[in-house]
Amino acid sequence: MKTNHRIPLISPPQAKADILHLLHARDELQQHLFHSARQVRQQAGMALVKLRGVIEISNYCQKACGYCAIRPQNCTLERFRMDTDTIIAVAHDIASEGITTVFLQSGQDPKVDDIVCEAIPAIRELGVEVLLNLGEKSLSTYERYAAAGAGSYILKFETADPILHQQVICSPLSERLQCAEWIKQAGMQLGTGNIIGLPNQTVESVAEDILLALRMAPDFVSSSPFIPNEHTPLQDHPHGSLELTLNAIAVCRLLFPHALIPAVSALEKLEPDGQLRGLNAGANVMTINFTPKDLRDSYAIYSQGRFVVKLDHAHNTIARAGLTPGRPQPDVYLQKPANPMCGQTLDQLFPTRGTA
Ligand code: 5AD
């Protein structure tokens, strides 16, 4: 691709201004950003798309996040919690499709802890890895999950703005960051990320999200557009910008070449082929929903009409992105700098930037 635009140098003093510039990219600069992100993904050995199979195991939740319909204040929702045997049976379905990551997700529900710790060893026997997203827990609970065989845990900080975090997530950002530390301390890989389009969130605040993610040095990172959800305080707030979310995905790929970055289902909810655009912006993960249909409708995280990703949709989307499913093989994973901003410019890290 010929272009006069040049991705600006991202170096520590300039980092925020450069990230902001890229987040605002449209038209030719945006295409160049996406192209650079795909090149970086390829060079990092991360251009195979990792498939995850998610089971939503409980919609009980202690939190009161303003965007989420599984908050306890929503009395319209029928609540469920799967038992160990059901979880293992669904995990079996995931493994028999050749999917190597079983992803257990739930509201923040202390009653799933024992169930999950009992299920994990049986799931591991299927020859798959276990990824969890169960909310804020104590260090000892994270240690129990890790000892049972969970390899990774996603805890999104959602927004790096402490005031907005308190307003929307209704608890301090510092508590969430402490939990993220504990997840690492327990020996699990960490996934984190943000939501784009929260009330009064500026593009500058999204740039701060990316800088916070850098400081956390996660193994996975995600950006998801806000989706207004019935029976929540934010039900009338407009959805997040697809373009800004795609730009955030691409910037994350530049800054985290070896990370797993999902093309989340919320992209597809905003626009047909939204997830295809996510892959084209540098993402390399798709999550297929294996929650049994009768329970899935009660797992109302992305509004009642959420887009449910099935296996054929994922395969189709991956093929149309010119990619193949598989386990990404990071080529320089062991040499990965703890924080790519430390002492190096992006041009030093990714010499092909700006030459597309
Ligand atoms: N819009 C966008 N993201 C949401 N999540 C939950 N509800 C919404 C919503 N309405 C995301 C949060 C959470 C993850 C499980 O789903 O980021 O961490």
Boltz pocket constraint, residues with backbone or C-beta under 6 A from the ligand:
constraints:
  - pocket:
      binder: B
      contacts: [[A, 67], [A, 68], [A, 69], [A, 133], [A, 156], [A, 158], [A, 194], [A, 195], [A, 224], [A, 225], [A, 226], [A, 227], [A, 228], [A, 229], [A, 266], [A, 301], [A, 302], [A, 303]]
      max_distance: 6.0
